[in-house]
């Protein structure tokens, strides 16, 4: 057998280097493609849903309250809502006065023996007192409106 010429040795060396370079490029392209697929999958899995979940939807609430003189030392009832909820408050009164929801600047006149309905959207988070302002100047706690933020 004859010895390879200098030209043949040099071409053979390049061929091996050329093949490993092609393999490296394929591996790099495959790695990049898999990384993109992984990132896209994570995005789809972890992105927030556009549909409102049960805890973010507004809820209608109806509360019926009697405006009576509460015994001393007792807490008035708590009306709970989430921000954005629509509340219907029905008050029955045994004496005249004006019912006020402080912080919401809502007032409604009460007549003895009747019922009044107040509808409002709980758009402000916080705790708001509900009082009966009597014709005699009294200021009786009726309830507290507690609105949780969304």
N, C-alpha and C positions, 0 to 999 in steps of 0.2 A: 504494500500500500504506500501510497505517496503521502507526503506531508502536506497539510492544507497550506494554501498560499496565504500570505498576509492579508489579502483582500477577503478571502473566505472566512478567516478567523474574526476579522473585524465585523463582517456582516452577521455572523452567527452571534456575536456578543450583543449586537444591537437588537437582533430578533428577540432574544430572551428579555432584554430590558424593555422592549416595546410591548411584549405580551404582559409583563407584570404591570406596566403603566396602564394598559387597557383594563386589567383586572382591578387596579386601584380606582380607576375612574368609575367602573361599574359599581364597585362596593360603595364609593362615595355617593353616587346617584341613588343607589338603593337605600342607603342610610338616610339621605335627605328626604326621599319619598316616604319612608316609614315614619320619620319624625313629623312630617307634615300631616300624615294620616292620624298619628297619635294626637297631635295638637288639635286637629279638627274634631276628633272624637271627644276630647276633653271639653272643648268649647260647647259642643252640642249637649253634652251631659251636664255641664255645670252652669250654663247660661240661665238667667232668670226667666221664668215663664211669663208670657205676655197676658195669659188668661188670669183674671183675678182669682186668688185662692179664697177659701172660705173665710179666712181671718181678715181679708182686705175688702170684702164686699160690704156695702152698707146694709144695715138691717132695719126694718121698721119695728118700732116698739110701742106698745100701748100700756100705759100705767094708769090705774084708777086709785085715787087718793081721797081720803076723807079729811076735810079741814076741821078737825076737832081740837079742843084744847088737850094737848098731850100732858100726861102727868109729869110733874117736876122731876128732873134728873134722868129722863129718858131721851135717847137720841132719836131724832126724826128719821123716817125711812130714807134709804139711799136709792136714788134712781141712777142706774149704771148704763152707760152707752159708750160706743166708740165714735171717734171723730168721723163725721159724715152721716151718722145714723139719723133717721127721721123719727122723731118722738111725737107721740100723741099723748098728751096728759089730760086726764079727765078728773076734775075736782068736784067733789060734793061738799057743800058748805051748810053749816047750821046757823051761821051768823054772817052779817054783811061785812064787806071789806074789799080790799084790793089785793089780789095775789100778785107777788112780784118775784121774778127770777133774776136775782142780782148778777151782774156780769153779762147777761144777755139782754138786759133792758126790756124785758117782756113784762107787761102788766095786764091783768084782766080783772074785771069787776065780778064780785061774787054776791049772790042773793041767797038768803036763807032758804033751805029746802030745795034748792035747784042744783043743777050740774052745769059746769062750763067746760069747754074743751079748748085746749091750747095746743097747736101743732107747731113744732119748730125743728130745724136741722141743727144737730149738735156739731157745730163747726169750730168751736173753740175748746181746746183741751184744758182741763182744770176741774176744780171743784167749786160749785156755785150754790149759795144758799137760796132756798125758796121760802119766802115769808108771807104771812098774811098781815097786811097793814089794816088794822081795824079802824072803824069810824071814830072810836074813842081814843085813837092814838097808840093803841097797842101794836106790838111788833112780835108776832108769834111764829116760831119756826115750824114749817110744814114738812119740808124735806130738804135733801141736798142732791144736787145734780152733779154726778161725777163723770166726766168725759175723758176717756183714754185716747192718747194720740195714736195715729196710724203709723 
